[in-house]
Amino acid sequence: MKLVGHFISLFVVLARIGVGISFAVLIVSVMVQVIGRVSGSGPVWTEELTRYALLYLVAFGAGLAFRSGDLVNVDVVCESLPGRIPWLLRLFAAIATAGLALYLLAGAWRFTSIGSMQTSPALGVRMHFVHFSVWLLLALLALFAVLRIVGMLAGTEDGAPRNTSEDLS
């Protein structure tokens, strides 16, 4: 049981690192863009890099948002139901989320592979690196949904949205 908790914590930390790096790239890119516009010589590549950093920020953050309950949810209805029904609904929602994300992975991979024939106009980056963010979002969302399912079935969590500070302990 404790191993499951450590496994979940590992992926939470890795996703947070991804969010942090993406956010840092976004901040630096926007700052360069703003300073460039003020000085009258703003580099063109900052627009693209800002968009790409935002895509990766969302990709890394979607699973964390699922875990913390920050995604759209109907807790008001579910949690007011009696007995074990809220737990079953949370389990069903996690199974449905994992299933849909896993189903979409193949299509997202085809979308990613199309990008190998394209490059971005300003940065010259192969677009499959950018398109990969869509696949990563689905993979991490599926992973966090599966981790919720495993945690619920193992008894290490009840599937309710978690306070993010709980993951640090």
N, C-alpha and C positions, 0 to 999 in steps of 0.2 A: 504493500500500500504506500509505503514511504517512497519507494522507487518511482511510482507514478507521479507523486507530488514533485519530486526532483526533476523528472523528465519535463513536466509542464513548466516548472520554473525556468528551466534551461531555455525553452523556446520563447518564453515571455521575455527573458533578458536579451536573447538574440534579436527578437522583433523590436524591442526598445532601442537597441543599438542601431538597427536599420533606420528607425524613425529619427533618431538623433543625428545620424550622418546625413540623411536626406534633408532634414530641417536645416542643418548647418550649411549645406550646399545651397539651399534655397535662400537663406539669409545673406550669404556672401554674394550670390548672384544678383539679388535685388539691390544690395548695397552698391555693388559695382555699377549696376544700371542707373540708380539714382544719382550717384556721384558723377557718372558719365553724362547724364542729361543736364545736370547743373553746370558742368564744365563745358558742355557743348560738343563733346566727342564720345557719346555713349556707344559702346561696342554692341554690335548686332547679336552676337552669340548669347548675350545674357537673357534675351527673351526665350530662346529655345531651352537653355539650361534651366531656367525657372520652371518652365512647363514640365520638363523631364523630372526635375527634383520633386515637384508636386505629385506627379504620377507615382513615384517610388515612395513618397511620404504616405500616400493613401494605401499603396500596396502593403507596406509594412504595418500600417496602423489599423487596417480593417480587422485583422484577427484580434488585435488588442482591444478594439472597440467592441467586438463580439464578446470577448471575455469580460469586459467591464460593464457591459449592458448599455453602452453608449450608442449602439445601433438602434434603429427603430424597433420598438418592442411594445407589446400589449400587456405589460405587467399589471395594470390596474384591473383588468378583467381576469387574467389568469390567477393572480395571487389572491383574489377574493374568493376563489372556489374552495370548497371544503376538502379536507383530507389530503390524500396523495395525488389528487388531480393536478395541482400545479406542478409537481415534480414530473408527472407523466407528460404534461404539455411541454415542459422545458426539454425533456428528453426527445420528444417527437420533433420539436423545433430544431434541436441540434442535429438529429438524424436527417431531417429535410434539408437543412443548410449544408451539411456535409455531402449529402447525395447530389444536390444541385451543383455545388461547386465542383465536385469530382466529375460530374457529367460534362460540365462546361470546359474542363481542362483540355480535352482533345481539340475542341474548336479554338481555344485560346492558343494552343501550340501551333495550329495551322496559321493563325493570324500572326504569331511571332515569326514563323518561318518565312512568311511573305516579306517581312522586313529585311531579310538578308539581301534582297535585290535592290534595296533603296538606301539612300543616305540622306541625312538631314541637310537642309540647305546652308545653314550658317556654321554649324559645328563640324559637319562632315562625318558624323557618327552613323554607323550602320543602324538602321531603324529597328533591327531585331533586338538590339539592346534596350531600346525604348519600349517596343511592343512587349518585351518580356515582362514588363511591370504588370500587365493585365494577367498573364499566366501566374505570376508570383502572388498577386492579390488573391486569385482563386485558390491557389495551393495553400497559402497561409490561412485563408478563411476555412478551407476544408480541414486543415491540420488542427486549428483551434477548436473547430466543431467536434472533430474526432476526439481530441483531448478532453473536451467537456463530456462527451459520451463515456469515454473510458473512466474519467474521474467519477462520474455519476454511478456507473455500474460497479466500480471498485469501492465506492463509499467514501472517497476522499473529498468529494464536493457534492453539493446538492443541485448544481446547475444554475443557481440564482446568480444574477450579476454580482461581480466581485468588486470590492473597493480595491483600487489599484495599489494601495499601500500594503494590502494583505500579501501580495505577490513578492514583496521584498523581504518578508520575514521567513 
